[in-house]
């Protein structure tokens, strides 16, 4: 996850903060009224010691970044930058175009950061988090949305804790989800709703326990994390269907009110019914309005007005709606139901029956369809815990963290994806790292177990995870010359993290040892074979000097400019001449002729 070292013992991660608006970054004017002042948040954050440590920032390559002071329990040092919307938005004024802007901002910077924080007003925060959860497809990094009831700069404020917590999560944990951090709790974004307008615990997730809590320690429930089940790269889906609506049923509602909600051009309606999905099914006028809309292919999703609990098919009236073609929304929040409809309806590749089917699926962990069989009681860990007479949750937790990585490693060694799948079922976190920071994916790449690589990547294991020696799974694949695995990793977002000078040094070492195959692996992984070292010399300079014609032969087609000069003003051919390597001079001349044919102006001096 981290990108480099900031001169301290911790590795650093980069987080991109997007301030959209809301109370969190406001200040009070002379009359005591909260207002937003453009370009002020970053300036002020720089003066708050708990939010920024200039000494650390000075040690980094990008001094303009803000740096979070060291936090005990957080493995990485978080460096961050901040952009803000112009104008800053009151969240009650937001809509589709604002969600699209937020998604675009994440998409634009996706490859350059390890995580994202969105600072947002609390009023419609749950809508934005739900919408982004669907729009950011195949997300592989944390996007943490937060806000506050009181501004960061006030003496009494929830803003600072929410901001710092969100930054820590975005920079330290590979949770491939849109999350909401609020009131010391980490929620799945598409499960949240605003439940309180004056408590510091304004946002809650009524139907799903928090994914994490930040107290004295940061506790993440890795078993709850929703990891994707496919191997597709991150993409943005920005086209949303705007003709969706929320219709709350109330006693005595008239058919004309319902018809007004359901009429053209509406394409989807979230029907908020009573209790477990109950609707006045005896009201033929209302049933007709629904029937007629469904006939016109309007998709209607039934969710409950209750803030907790779910719509089931067991209630008689809910069943009548089901027969009519209304889709049960189970425990979707109104925000997630609305967002999911806007997303699903905008997918041109699905026809209406397919859209209806997709509405029933859990795409981002937004709904619970039926009770999943719990393996808790007689599961593997329980069995061992009982045998060892362990009783406390902490003891079991400790046992899991020693036990599972070893089992996962042995499954990878055997190339057994069934075993990996079973272990995942039993609660093993396949993305866990050992004390050297190495993950199962490192091992699978090193051992060349392609099936395990695909399985782990498709289970959401981060491809750019660094071990203690700053090596990623890509390095393992390079060092074993496994080109197929290199390609799979690259397709799934892997990038070579080495600085250009480090790459140049490595190329020199490979040249000295005549390792052409390794060079090709390195190139496939994204290395630039023409990089120069501190003396301005490229691998081609060294190969010419050493007289290694196999390497020269390999390198030449990759050099658009084989005449490149080092700091002494020497081109590769000068070294070949000085060392009297006649065959290499011939190779260079041959390339010279090739290039001259392509571009008559280019020439060796
Ligand atoms: N009205 C504000 C907003 O949602 C409320 C807040 O941020 N606490 O933008």
Boltz pocket constraint, residues with backbone or C-beta under 6 A from the ligand:
constraints:
  - pocket:
      binder: B
      contacts: [[A, 21], [A, 22], [A, 23], [A, 24], [A, 89], [A, 90], [A, 91], [A, 92], [A, 120], [A, 121], [A, 122], [A, 123], [A, 124], [A, 147], [A, 148], [A, 149], [A, 150]]
      max_distance: 6.0
